[in-house]
Amino acid sequence: MTDKRILSVSAIKNGTVIDHIPANSLFKVISILELDKLDTQMTFGTNFISKKLGQKALIKISNKFFEDAEIDKIALVAPEAKLNIIEDYQVIEKRDVEVPDKIVGIVKCMNPNCVTNNENVLTKFDVISKKEVTLKCCYCEKITDQDHLKII
């Protein structure tokens, strides 16, 4: 007899599970990865109990494997996230997302006078802090914190 109080989510045959997303960052991750445009099976949940985060979210996506630039985007809004790569219902790889030392071409500078906002120049940032993501524009030196990041 099964316990009716336990919610079960079906396993995926092939794809990726993004786990340990801070609960308040779930919809940011969905948005920056444009997961709403995918036509593959996807499950997401939030406010699960986590010893490390207090509350966490997760996303299961069938038949989707992320490129490095997409993983960098995840790291910017959910630096504690973990990726589980699934093949034939088995976890074949576990990866911690990691904020890189430099961010190129995926974040908008918050300074309206920055050259990147006025000319066709690729954005570049040095990462000042990886835990509470903080970036410094390589052109105008404007500091942008995690709460004000705009992914492009």
N, C-alpha and C positions, 0 to 999 in steps of 0.2 A: 504494500500500500504506500502511495506517495504522500508526502506531506504537502497539503494544499497551501501552506504558507510560503513555500519556496517557489520563486519565479525562475523558470529555466529559459535560457536563450539558446537557440539551435546553433550548432557548430557550423563553421564555414569550411568548405572543401579546400579552396585556394583563395588567398587574399591576405589582408593585413588587419591586425587588431591594434588600434592605438589605445593604450591603457595609461592610467595615472595622469590623465588630463585634469587640471584643477576644475572643479565643478562649474565655477563661474567663467571658464574659458571654452566650454564645449562649443557654443555657437560661434565663437570667434574661429575655432579650428574648422568647423564646417564651412564657414564663409570664406576664409582665406584659401582653402583647398577647393572651393567651388564644388563641394560634394553634392549640392542640390542639383547639379547639372548631370550627374552620373545616372545611368539607367541600370545599374547593377544592384543586387540585393545589399541592403545596408541596415545595420541595427545600431542604435546609439541609446545610451542611458546616462543618467546623471544622478548625483547625490547618493552614490554608493558609499558605504563606510570605508575609510582608508586610514590605516594607522599612521601613515606618513603625511597625508594631506588633510586629514579630517574628513573631507568629502571629495569624491573624485567622479570623473565621467570616463566613459569609454566609447569607442566607435569600432564596429566590425564591418569591414567592406569586402565583399566577395570580388575576386578577380581583379583586384587593384593592388599594384605595387608602386611605391612612391619613388620618385627621382630625388637626387640630393637637394635640389633647390626647394622642392616641396617639404622635405624634412627640415630644412633650415627655417622655413616659414612656421612649421609646427613648433620648433624650438623657441622661436621668438615669443609666442603667446602661451606656450606650455613647456617650459624648459625642463620639467621633471618627467615628461612623457616617455613612455616606452613603446617600441614597436615590436610586435610579434608577427613574423612572417610565417604564413600557413601554407603548406603544400600537402595535399592528400590527407586533410584533417589533422596533420601533425605540425607542431611548431618546429620549424627547421632553423630558425634564427631569431635571436632576441637582440634588439638594439636599443640603447639609450639614445634619445635625441640629444644633441649637443649644440649649444650656441657656438657658431664659429667665431674666430677672432675678428674677422671682417665680414661685413654684410654688403653685398654688391647687387644693386638693381632690383631689390625686392621691398624696400621701405622708402617712403616719401619723406623728404626733409620737411620739418615743421616750420622752417623759416621761409616766409613767402618771398623774401629777397634773395634766397640762395640761387646760385647759377643753375642748379638742377631743376628748379621750378620755372625758370625763364628761358632756358635754352635746351637743346637736345643733348643733354649730358647725363650719363648713367650715374645714379646715386651710389655713393660709397660711404660707409660708416666704419669707424673703429668701435669695437665693443669695449665699453668701459667696465661694465658689470654683467656677468653671466647669470647670476642668481636672480636678482631683480633686474631684468634686462634693461640696460642703459646704453645708448648709442651716442657717438659724437660724429657729426658730419665731417668728412674729410675736406670739404670745400669751405664751409662757413663756420665750422666748429660749434654749431648749435647742438645742445644736448637734448636728447629725446628719451623719455623714460617709457617703461612698458605700458603704462596706462594711456599714453598718447601716440603709440606707434600706429602708423597707417600703412598697411601692406598694399603694395601696388601689383 
